[in-house]
Amino acid sequence: MTATDPLLVVEDVRTVFHTARGDVRAVDGVSLTLAPGEILGLVGESGSGKSVLGRTVMGLVASGPITTVSGRVRIGGQDVHALHPRHRRRLWGPEVAMVFQDPMTSLNPVKRVGTHLTETLRRHLRCSRAEAADRAVDLLRQVGIPEPARRARQYPHELSGGMRQRVVIAAALACDPRLLIADEPTTALDVTVQQQILDLLASLVRDRTMAMILVSHDLGAVVGRTDRIQVMYAGRTVESGATRDVFGAAQHPYTDALLGSIPRLSDPPHTVLRSIEGSPPDMARPPSGCRFAPRCPRATDRCIDDLPELVLGADDRLVACHHPVHESSGAGHGR
């Protein structure tokens, strides 16, 4: 790698689960790049393929009897899926780490908090027992846990949800990874703690010059904390661009609908919240054309028949839509 090379390159990645009902294309031809120090927001409804993409990038999902993974994922120039599983595990920690959305299933309930960190440090950095213990306490301090030495001796159930999530973040950061994947890290937390955790992640990434993929179904969580946004729907990318451009003028109807569903403090009391009509498609039997067409007010017969490709438009925006929102109001509204 040179200083100008992207840290992460994902090329036409497809993750297919073979089920009794048919093949489920959870990720269907997604590409992206990420530079050191850059934060990408990966957003979309539940079931859009965000988490599966994150695990595929990590190498946690690989081809097997019930799964087929194709395309290329390169981290620091290394093809993740071409590596032997033993060599791939060596990437986890020093090169790439993940913050999972549920800390109670990420942490072993019968191990002390400190042990979750010292095991990683001793395995990857070859620290002595004493060095690992000291560094574990320091990591807990860095993520804002009070009395870190005492907390390191406690078990996960003795901590609050916000504290447990901070422990998971500390474990992910233990080996100074170059890439951090945060998979909806605030799902189970209250609003105040969500804000703290998201701000903490953003500040840690900036301080350490890491790259981060922030996976979220909430566009409000990524605004102000990400450099770029990539919107996914039914396993595919539908829009991608700089955060300020996407929030300023969404071009894909799905992105526009997501933005419209965000509650606003300026709305008067008892304002009816906007929602996106319909449901995401059955991924075992997806529509032949645009997968958002059955829910889209701008859809035409072309949308129902032809799957749109990602096209580079103004302000370096990628959009997969036959009738983007910026078109004149008279275009593309009838079926």
Residue, then its C-alpha position, 0 to 999 in steps of 0.5 A: m500500500t502507498a499513502t494514497d491507496p484506499l484502506l478498504v476496497v470492496e468489489d462487486v461483493r455478493t453473499v447468497f444464502h441457500t435456503a429451502r425457500g430458495d437462494v437469498r441474495a442478502v448482498d447483491g453486487v455491492s462495491l465501496t472504498l474507504a480511505p484511512g481516517e474516513i467514516l462511511g455511514l451504511v444505512g437502510e432498513s432492517g433486512s437491507g443487507k448492511s450487517v451481512l455486508g459488514r460480516t462479509v468484509m470482516g471475513l466472518v461470512a465465507s463460502g460453504p455448504i449453505t453460503t456462497v460469497s463472491g467478489r473481492v474484499r481487500i483490506g490493506g492490499q490483502d484479499v480477505h477471502a483468498l486467505h486461509p482461515r488461520h491467516r484471516r484470523r490474524l487480521w482480526g484485531p490489528e487490521v480490522a475489528m467489529v463493534f457488534q450491536d448487542p453487547m450482552t451476546s458479544l461478551n462472555p457472561v462468565k468472564r470478567v470485563g478485563t479478561h475480554l481485553t487481555e485475551t486479545l492483547r496477549r494473543h495478537l500483541r504478545c503482551s505479558r500478563a501484567e502489561a495486558a492488564d495495565r493496557a486493559v485498564d487504560l483502554l477502559r479509561q479511554v472509552g470513558i468508563p469510571e473507576p476502570a481498575r474496579r470495572a475490569r474485575q467485574y462481570p458484564h451483568e454488573l454493568s449498565g447497557g452503556m458501560r457494556q457497549r463501551v467495553v465492547i468498543a474497548a475490546a475492538l480498539a485493543c490492538d489499534p485496528r486500521l478499520l473499525i466496523a460498528d454494526e448498529p452499536t447503539t440499538a439497545l441503548d437509550v437516546t442519551v447514551q446513544q449520543q454518547i457512544l456515537d460521539l465517542l466512536a467518532s472522536l476515537v476514529r479521528d484521534r487514531t486516524m482509523a477508518m470506520i463503517l458506521v452501520s445504522h438504520d437511523l440517518g439521524a445517527v450518521v449525520g455530522r459524524t460521517d464523511r460519506i453515506q451509502v444507502m442500501y435497499a434489498g441487498r443493493t446500493v441505491e445511493s452513495g455520496a458525500t453526507r452533506d450532499v445526500f442530506g441536502a438533496a437526496q436523489h433516490p426516492y428511498t433515501d428521500a423517504l428515509l429522510g422524510s421519516i425522521p421526526r423533527l423538533s420543529d414539528p407541532p405537537h401530535t404531528v403524524l409521523r411519516s412512514i414508508e408504505g409497504s414492506p421490503p421485498d422477499m429476498a428469496r423472490p425479489p422483484s425483477g426490476c427495481r426492488f423499491a418499485p412496489r413502494c415507490p410513488r415515482a415508479t413506472d412500468r420501466c421500473i417494474d421491468d428493468l433493474p436500474e444500475l448505479v450511475l455517476g451523476a452530479d457532485d460525484r453521487l452514485v444513484a440507481c434510479h430510473h426517475p430520481v427525485h431531482e427530475s421535474s415533477g411531471a416525470g415518472h409518476g404513473r405506472 
